[in-house]
Amino acid sequence: MDLKEQNWKNFTANHLRDWHGIWTRYSPEGEIIESFQSLRSFRSNPEQTEIYHTNRYIYADGRIEEKKWHSNKQDKVLPDGIVHPAFPSMRSFFFEQGAATWSAKQLEPGSVFQPAELFLKHEDIRHSVAILYDSNGSLMRTVSIREDAAGFPSKYWSKEINLLPERNLSGNWQGTAVTMTPDLK
């Protein structure tokens, strides 16, 4: 299977479902700006050549906002990644075990800029972090998104906004590294 096809297959195998989540936006100083519920829904046609993506945001004041995108395999799957439907300069890379990233290929001068959203996935839960910069290149905010495909509330994620107490992270850490080059190798 060629690398473009494998990238698309990794996406459809791991992310086509409803993701019920809590988004928490932080200021550059680490202060909580806001937190709200979401539903990110990914659907496809039977051949999995068309993706229909809907984000629904449910705010504390009762407002509901919805954004929709469409991607097709023929136009959006390129040798350097899958084109983001809302940001053509961004590409996505999907790993076999479910981790993924949306990454910017280049800066877009004079606009709010999101260089990356990083996803870590385990079975039916995932956590992503997005980073946004303003038009001057200064950090505008970071976003933590905790999601569960089983529904809301999650039996795995806390409803608490403060995710971690102070911790001592010294010591030996072990893990598995998986890498991908810009040409998907």
KATA-V677597 format. One record per run of one state. SS is the DSSP state (alpha for helix, beta for strand, coil for the rest). FROM is the first residue (numbers start at 1). LEN is the number of residues. Records with the same first field share a line. If there is no record, write none. Layout:
SS: FROM-LEN  FROM-LEN
//
This chain:
coil: 1-2  16-2  27-5  45-5  59-5  79-2  84-6  95-5  105-8  123-2  134-5  149-37
alpha: 3-13  73-4
beta: 18-9  32-13  50-9  64-9  77-2  81-3  90-5  100-5  113-10  125-9  139-10
//
